Amino acid sequence: MIDDTAPVPSPLLNSDVVAATLNTLLECIAEIVIILAPDQTIRFASPALTNLLGHPPSLVVNRSIYDFVHFDDHDLLRHHLAQLADRQCQRQPIRVRLQHAEGGWRIFELRCCNRQHQPEIGGTILSGYDVTALLAADYALRNNELRYRQLLELAPLLIMISNFPEGIIRYCNPAGARIFGVDDPAELVNQPLTEFLSGEDHDLMRQRRQALRNGQLLQPARYHIYARDQVVRVVEVQGTLIEGAGEIQVLTIGYDVTDREEAERQLNLRARVLSQIHEAVIVTDRSGAIVYLNEMAAYLYGVQPEAIIGQPLSRLFTAEPLPYQPVQPSVQSVSTGWRGELIHRLPDGRAMMVDVSIDPLYHDELANGGALIVVRDITARKQAEERLRLLESVVVHTNDAVIILDAEPLHAPGPFIRYANAACSQLTGYATNELIGRSLRILHGPATDPATLNRLWEAMEQQQPARFELLYYTRAGEPIWVDLSLSPVTDEYGKATHFIALHRDISAQKLAAFLEHDRSAILALLLQHAPVTAVLNRLVTLIERQRPNWLVWAELDGHPTAASKPLADEAELIGSRLRQMIARHNQKAPIILDLHTFWDQLSHLSISSGWLWPLAKAHGALAIFHQQTDWLSESDQTLLRVATELFNLIADHANLNAQLNYQVRYDALTGLPNRNLLQERIDLALRDARERRHIVALLFIDLDGFKQVNDSLGHPIGDRFLKHVSNAFAACARPQDTLGRMGGDEFLLLMPDLPDARLADIAAQRLLDALQTPFLYDGHELRLTASIGISLFPRDGVDVVTLLKNADSAMHRAKELKRSSFLHYRPEHSRRAHTRLALEAQLRRALERRELAVYYQPQYDLVSESITSVEALVRWHHPQRGPIAPGEFVPIAEESDLIIEIGSWVLREACRQAMAWQQAGYPLLRISVNVSARQLLRPEFVAEVAAVLHATGLPAQYLELEITEGVMLDDPIYAARQIDQLRHMGVRIALDDFGTGYSSLAYLRQLRLDALKIDQAFVRAIDEQQSVVTNSRALLRAMINLAHSLGLAVVAEGVETDDQRAALLSMGCDVLQGYLIAHPIPADEVWPTIMRLQGRHTPTD
């Protein structure tokens, strides 16, 4: 095997003995040797190199030196090798980094020798050492030296090195330089210490240095340094001998103790006077134990000095902070000092307030940690101060103004003010220093009551307490009312030395009293309905009396302006200008007026500004002009607030009167004249007609079916419809006519100055035509008709009451005969109207007296040939008149609210009777009950039907409700919704009187029905003339076929003859009802009649 670690012999070494000797030598030395060929390849490498780099010799020899040199060092090495002359060795070594086998770098310091022309060598020799560790150690050393130097430079104490024994300064840090009074420590180097010391300190320094040389241990010593900044400083130093720079030196470390020495001097000075002072003095050591207390301390705390020495402070007292002083001394206070007041609680239970002073002590005997405690008993003083503080706090913080007056002189120019609190300054506007030394009389003014002042001077002369209400004047000249309470202050001999005057501002109360009086007067005028101008003038007077320098202007639209006299000549100009400002600002908040611009006409009145209050609810304004420059006082604001409130009250009252007058004469909903104004205008028209012999017409208009609109759609829709109608009617009136609303759905058209009575008919027809325009709401249309009654002057009456009554009678007759028509008054109308009103009243009583009864008319089913149902019909047996036909009282009930009450009663009674028959053992019959449009369109009707069925127990399929086509005219959509809910319950719905209404076929498509009842008029037509019979039968057949095609059963009403029965049977009619079958009969006759009818095969039998 080949040993890679063995050195490769150089061919240059010819002798084996020499080579062996050299190799042995190179292995024993630490210096590396490299021989480079001219091409810079390595010919020879000593073992030291290969060991340091970790490469085997075989991998080093014959390789370029640059394979091992750091790339950044290539140029350096090439430069040195190129500059090296033949047989020349480089004087200065170079440092080159060579790569270790493990990848790291080591630094070598190499010296180069050129031996290329020497045959034995034939190249360049590089020799040197590995300096990596040396450089690292040098770096660390320099880094530590820098750190130590920084510590010395930044140390706050004196650090100095001087030679021994002379004391020549070799080094001093910046802190020490400052002690010597220089900025740069270099100024002290090579300077003798004796330059800064006194002669006495020279000897001390030599003695201490010699002792150090002798190996003695020394305590710190103090020197006085006479610094170059002309300040003498005391330093406390300690020194030690060191070796440095080839000589013995002294390292000195010290502190500036100038302030401490002064403190010790002061402490010694205090100690000399301890026995002379009257405060308790206590001295403690570092541990807090008492080492000294003077006689006052022993007396104050009730102890014997010899018994307390060495004991802790707690044997004397326990310290607590005062209530207003939360900070108390801490451990740190002993070293820093403390001043304050405390409570000392003694072991015997006593407590006293003390003033405490704690100062640190620096003295050898006290181990530099004791404290000097000086205590003064301030209990009595504190108690007195507390009383004074409380009294002063009351005076300073009271809301009342307090003035202390000298007792003499009382007469002018006195009495003089000795003290005034802040509240007094706020009250009067004078600063406190402006009042002190001045006479109280500066607060009096021209309106101050002399009699009250005389009583004040008399009370002061007699040294008696007194109380007055007095008028003062502020610094700005503003009057203020005060409640003054006077109390004398006497000396020990009972003589008054001062007077205390307490003042409470009662300006607001006095002003309120004055304003309340004026307010009451204005309210009285309003209640008496005094003219608005008179009330406004009273308001102007109110403001002027309180503020004579103010000028007032007040205006409400429609009323004369009220203003101060100086403004009277400019009232028109002011009003125009103020109205322009209100319109421009477009606000209801107060407007500030600057009279310096655009108000030249008022410059002679000595006013500079003002305020303008527009009314919030009416057209008008209140303006006040003044010359004040300061902010408004509280009393000014109170006055303005009351004035504006009263002004608004006056405006509201005037507006309310106007509204009441309007409401008395006009309808609130439509804005049309109401009954009151109509009567006035009718009366005027009649007067004019009498003089000019003209005709006057009254057209009394009543809407048909309007109550159903209100009941079904609600009053908001009804009100909107009334407005629509009033607009439509107004378009039909002449300019000289008056259209008014009498109330509810009743209108009246007054037509004065008619040359021809036929003009009234034309107007009536125009009114009826105007209702043809539909009223639209929520996408639906609503149309109503009207009935109109006409009365003429002088034909039908010569006074207002008669004409109105007759027009109303004609209207009711028109409604009875044919709706959507007009009718002139005839005498019999009055009689019918009277009868109708009497019958309505009797019908109401009939409900209460149970005079109404339910009769039942059987219905014959042609398919089953049996009686399967009955119709419930209401009957009225009058106590005096006997039976009253339904055609006479039912229309009256439908026009009033009675139809709802009657219909509900019939529904309950019919359902109850049906179940009573069943309980008696008879089969259930279907009950048909008539329902008016007003009943069906009520929102609660469906719930009412459900409640009746539940209460009586009648199954819903046995109840049939008969409605008329009129419900579709009132509200088809809502009617259809109600019908759907009833049918959902199981109740049957039949359409009654089919063929007599409006667009019957259209309703058949809209309503979900079960049966169709053909009106008896079509049944009677069967028996008329042949041509008519043919048409009637064809129409009947068409109706029946139409109903069957829609899945509806057909009921024929009013069947009275066999021909009618036969015809209907041949046409396929389902059910017959009429006198041919049975008359309406009482409940107890129903089933006997049915049993009789059931015993025959056909009704005709």
Helices and strands as residue ranges (DSSP letters): H 16-28, E 32-36, E 42-45, H 47-53, G 57-59, G 65-67, G 71-73, H 74-83, E 94-99, E 105-115, E 123-130, H 132-154, E 158-163, E 169-172, H 174-179, G 185-188, G 193-196, H 199-213, E 221-226, E 232-244, E 247-256, H 258-273, G 274-276, E 280-284, E 290-293, H 295-301, H 305-308, G 313-315, E 318-321, H 331-336, E 338-345, E 351-361, G 364-366, E 370-377, H 379-397, E 401-406, E 417-420, H 422-428, H 432-435, G 440-443, H 450-461, E 466-473, E 479-490, E 496-505, H 507-527, H 532-546, E 551-556, E 562-563, G 565-570, H 571-585, E 591-594, G 600-605, E 609-614, E 620-626, H 634-665, H 675-692, E 695-703, H 706-713, H 715-730, E 738-743, E 746-754, H 758-770, E 775-777, E 780-782, E 786-793, H 800-817, E 821-824, H 827-849, E 852-861, E 866-878, E 882-884, H 886-895, H 898-919, E 926-930, H 933-936, H 941-952, G 956-958, E 959-963, H 966-970, H 972-985, E 988-994, H 1000-1006, E 1011-1014, H 1016-1020, G 1021-1023, H 1026-1045, E 1049-1052, H 1058-1067, E 1071-1072, G 1083-1085, H 1086-1094
